């Protein structure tokens, strides 16, 4: 089968003679039709932080967002020929064939007019999983912020409004992303390359800071900003993936305000696959399908990774046609 391998920092290699993976009982073999890039792939591509000494990466790693057709199944609920959302075992998703297991698989419409846009259900599932660790009373009627408006931050912006947040403030260092934040429901946007986020929030809220903050960027600066946006007894959800083990952080400020820190990462998002898929099919979160672009050819993977890593304008949930 065909597969991608990150061979060295900034270099993607095409392979066409990789063995097709074998499934075990209860698992499914899926022929991948589309595979998306994720911000969590960028450290392994650029060689930043933890990823600096990991080359070459395992073949197909760490693709984890796939749409495709079941080609082997022993479960009558999941029929051969069905188009599904699937999370590959081991995150070997940059490949023509993947193996997956429940619950990280979801039924999809078989006649959707734009099937590639259904890809957004996978990142939405990770947001659902993260928000399952938060009480609704921390969001409904509360003042919130999302730092970082890449695809994940945009989904958090949308979802916090969907949950009933009184205010959602979105920030990013790239002005073009803020237009998308407005599209997905932000009440106020802050260009962090030009404005001080904390001072802007104070001006907007008459000196009052925030109840709930999501750090969707994962940088030292974004985490510091999230901490300084907190008022007493507020909460910070750290979702953006850090690339370094040690980062400076204002612990005294957080300690004195008795801020609750929550982190979320892991494969348990599979528990939310079907719910997420249903949400992007019906009216609850169908607007998120707007972010699935650009759509590029498998043979353009090198360019695709470069565009994604550079945060090129209007590159959101970039998806490869396998």
CORMO-V35039 format. One record per backbone hydrogen bond with DSSP energy under -0.5 kcal/mol. CO is the residue of the C=O (numbers start at 1). NH is the residue of the N-H. Records with the same first field share a line. If there is no record, write none. Layout:
# CORMO-V35039
CO=NH / NH
This chain:
# CORMO-V35039
1=18
2=96
3=15
4=60
5=7 / 13
6=57
8=11
11=7 / 8
13=5
15=3
24=27
26=102
28=30 / 100
29=71 / 72
30=32 / 98
31=69
33=322
34=67
35=320
38=41
39=42
41=45
42=46
43=47 / 48
45=10
48=51
49=52
50=53
51=54
58=61
60=63 / 94
63=93
64=66
65=36
66=86
67=33 / 34
68=84
69=31
70=81
72=29
74=76
75=78
77=79
79=82
82=70
83=108
84=68
85=106
86=66 / 88
88=91
89=92
91=62 / 93
93=95
94=4
96=32
98=30
99=89
100=28
101=104
103=105
104=87
106=85
109=112
112=115
114=117
115=118
116=119
117=120
118=121
119=122 / 123
120=124
121=125
122=126
123=127
124=128
125=129
126=130
127=131
128=132
130=133
131=134
135=138
136=139 / 140
139=142
142=144 / 166 / 167
143=211 / 212
144=169
145=214
146=148 / 171
147=216
150=154
151=155
152=156
153=157
154=158
155=159
156=160
157=161
158=162
159=163
160=164 / 165
161=164
164=141
167=144
168=170 / 187 / 188
169=146
170=190
171=148
172=192 / 193
173=175
174=177 / 178
175=178 / 179
176=180
177=181
178=182
179=183
180=184
181=186
182=185
188=170
190=172 / 192
191=194 / 195
195=197
196=200
197=201
198=202
199=203
200=204
201=205
202=207
203=206
205=208
210=231
211=235
212=145
213=215 / 237
214=147 / 216
215=239 / 240
219=223
220=224
221=225
222=226
223=227
224=228
225=229
226=229
227=230
229=210
231=234
234=260
235=213
236=238 / 262
237=215 / 239
238=264
243=50
245=247
249=251
250=254
251=255
252=256
253=257
254=259
255=258
257=233
259=261
260=236
262=238
266=269
267=270
268=271
269=272
270=273
272=276
273=277
274=278
275=279
276=280
277=281
278=282
279=285
282=286
285=288
286=289
287=290
288=291
289=292
291=293 / 317
293=316
294=296 / 319
296=321
297=300
298=301
300=304
301=305
302=306
303=307
304=308
305=309
306=310
307=312
308=311
312=315
314=316
316=318
318=37
319=296
320=35 / 322
321=298
